[in-house]
Amino acid sequence: MKKIIILILLLCPLILVSQTRTDNWFFGENSGINISAIDYSVKVLNNGNIFAPASVSSISSPLGEIVLYTNGSISVNNQHQFIETDKGIGGDFDRAQSTIIIPKPNAPNIYYIFGARKVASPNIFDPIKPGLYYTEYDANKKEIIKKRTQIISVPTSKITAVHHNDGKSIWLVCMGLNTFDGDSEPTRAFFSIKISDKGIENDFIIKKLRENNLPKSGAIKLSPNGDKLAFASLEDGMNVYNFNSLNGSISNKLNVTKINPIKTHFVYGLEFSPNSNYIYCSSKDDDNFSYIHQYDLGRNDFGYKYKQIFKSGSQSNYGALQLAINGKIYHSLNSGNNINDFDHKLGVIENPNELAENVIYIRNAIDLGIGKSYLGLPNFIQSYFKTKISTEHGCVNIPTKLTAISYTTIDDGIWDFGDGNTATGASPSHIYKKTGKFTVNAIVSYDGQKVKVTKEIEIFPLPEVTSGLKLIQCDASGLGEVFFNLNEINSQVTTDYEMKGFVFYETENEAIKGINHIPDSNKYKIKNPKQELFVRVVDLKGCYSITSFSIETTSSKLDPINDFYTCEDSDGIDNNNEGLFDLISIEKSIRDNQNIPSTTSLRFFSSNLDAQITKDELTDNYNSTSSTIWVRLDNKLSCGGIEPFNLVVNSKPKISIND
C-alpha cells in the first residue's frame, strides 16, 4: 500500500501544488508565467500589473503563492495592486538587474526590496541620489514597514544574490564606485553584503576592480553553487570571477575569450547552467543580429572558449537570460533595437547542462498572449536553482545511495528509482538488479518548499573475478617468517587488472563491510601454513566484486648453492673491498648445476624479505662487497624455492666466474 501511495504522489503531481520561491514570474508589460516545481509545466499569467522594460524581480512564498514583484521603482502585492508609499524603491527600472527581493532569514513574512541607482533621479517630487537602497515589506500586513533607506551612497548598479554556506544567510552582490585608500578618484568595485536573521549586516566586503567607471547596462549573475560571479556590459563583454560563499570574497578573474574580437559583440544577458558548469550569454553584433553563446567553465585551453548556440535570422535585440526551477533557461525576446521594443514570446534553452553541440534552443517557445516581453526577466536568488540529484551512477546488486542537494538541508523526499521501486527519505539507498540507465524522480522538501528533481543515472556491471586461486610462498631454508606480496594475485583474479584497484581483507565479513583492510598488501606475514584471504576488486566506476584466494607455504625445492667469487679489482677500483659480480653468468651456473629449465624464472634479491615480496630485484652486473644474496625460483604461478648463497670478494679467488 505504501508503494502505491508513493507512486500516486509521483505520477499525479496535481495533488501537490507547485511550491517554491521562484514559481511566479512577472516582467515586461503585464507579462507573467508560472513554472511548476512539481511537474515542470509552464502556465501563462495575464494578471500582471507592471511596466518593467529592463529590471524586475518577483518572489513567491514557500507554498508557491506570489508575494510581491517590483521593477525597482514601484512594487505590486499579491493582489496585483500597487503597494502604497510616498517613496519609490530607488532603483533604475530601465537598467538590467537594478533590483532584487530577498526574504529575511528566520522571518517568514519580512522581505527586503533592494534598488540600485547609477544616476540621480530626475523626479523633483521624489529626488533619489545614486546608491543602493532597501525597502522592508511585511507580507502579512501587506504594507511597507520601512521606507527606502540608503545603505551605499555611491553610484551603484547590477544586483545578484546567492545563499551563504550556512544555507540560511544570503549574500547580495552589487557593483558600485568606491574610493580606496591612496586613490584620488573612485574606481569600480564589487560590494558583498550579508543578509542574516540579524538583518542587513554592516561589514561589507569590497573588491577593487581596475576600471574607473561603472559598466553600461548588462546582467550580473552568481552561479547556483555559489562559486562563480559573472557580469556583462555593452562595452566590456563578459567578465568572470571566483566567489567564496563562505566569506563573500571575490578573486581571480578568469581568462574568458572575447566573442569575435574582430566584430564587436554587445553582451547583455547572462546565466549559469543549473550544474554551474556553463555560462550562457546573449549579445548583438554591429549589424544588430542577436546571438546566444555558451562558455564551458570546465575547459581552459589558453582561455575559456565559447560556442554559438543561436543566431537570429533578422535584426533584433539581445534580451535577458534567466534560469528556472525546471532546469531550463528562458530568454526575453525583442523585435527591435531599443529598450522600448518588445515581443510577445519567450525563447528557451531546453537542456543547458549539456555541451554546446547538444544544446536545444527554441526561439518562440512560449506565447505570452497580451503580455509584452522587453529586455528583462525576474531577478532571483541564484541558489534557489541549485536543487538537484547529485548521484551520477551506481553498481548492480550493490546499494546505490540517492542524494539530493540544495542550498540548505533536504528534510524529506518521495523517490521513484525508475525500475518500479519507490522509497521515502532524504537520502535513500536502493539496490538495482539490472544494469542500464534509469530515470530517477524525487519530490524533495526543504525550507518549507517542495521541488521535483529528476536525473538519469547509469548502473554498471561488477568486475568479473576468478575464485579459488592460490599463492604459494617458500619457507626459505626453514627460517619460519614468511611474507607474501598479495598483489601478485591481481593479474590472476581479473582481466585489465592495471585499470582496477585491489583491497585485501582477512575475513569475508570485513570485505563486505569494507573495514579493517590489510594495510600493507605488499608485505603480508602469513599466520597459518594455509590461510584464506579476501580481495575487493574495484573498477574505475567504483563498482566492486569480492573473491577469495588462499596463501600457502612450501619448502624450498632448490639445493644448497655454492659460493661465488670475484676479484677485488673487478670493479676497476683497487682496495675498496668491492667487486663486480656478473649475475647473468651466476644465473646460468645455477641453472646448469640444478637442471632448471628456461621456462622457470630465477631472480636475485639482497634479502630474504625482498625475495619473498619480490622487491628491488638485482639484475645484470652487481657491484658489492662480500655479502649474502637470495635467489628466488618461480615455476608457473608458484614459488619453487628461495635459497641464500654467498658472494665473496677475494684478491685470489678459488673460483672466478669472470675467467
Buried (B, 14 or more C-beta within 10 A) or exposed (E): EEEEEBBEBBEEBEEBBBBBBBBBBBBBBBBBBBBBBBEBEBEBBEEBBBBBBBBBBBBBBBBBBBBBBBBBBBBBBBEBEEBEBEEBBBBBBBBBBBBBBBBBBEEEBBBBBBBBBBEEBEEEEEEBBBBBBBBBBBBEEBEBEEBBBBBBEBBBBBBBBBBBEEBBBBBBBBBBBBEEEEEEEBBBBBBBBBBBEEBBEEEBBBBEBEBEEBBBBBBBBBBBBBBBBBBBBBEBBBBBBEBBBEEBBBEEEBEBBEBBEEEBBBBBBBBBBBBBBBBBBBBBBEEBBBBBBBBBBEEEEEEBBBEEBBEBEEEBBBBBBBBBBBBBBBBBBBBEEEBEBBBBBBBBBBBBBBBBEEBEBBBEBBEBEEBBBBBBBBBBBBBBBBBBBEBEBBBBBBEBEBBBBBBBEBBEBBBBBBBEBBBBEBBBEBBBEEBEEBEBBBBBBBBEBBBBBBBEBEBBBBBEBEEEBEBBBBBBBEEEEBBBBBBBBBEBBBEEBEEBBBBBBBEBEBBEEEEEBBEEBBBBEBEEEEBEBBBBBBBEBEBBBBBBBBBBBBEBBBEEBEBBBBBBBBBEEEEEEBBBBBBEEBBEBBBEEBEBEEEEEBBBBBBBBBBBBBBEEBEEEBBBEBEEBBBBBBBEEBBBBBBBBEBBBBEEBEEBBEE
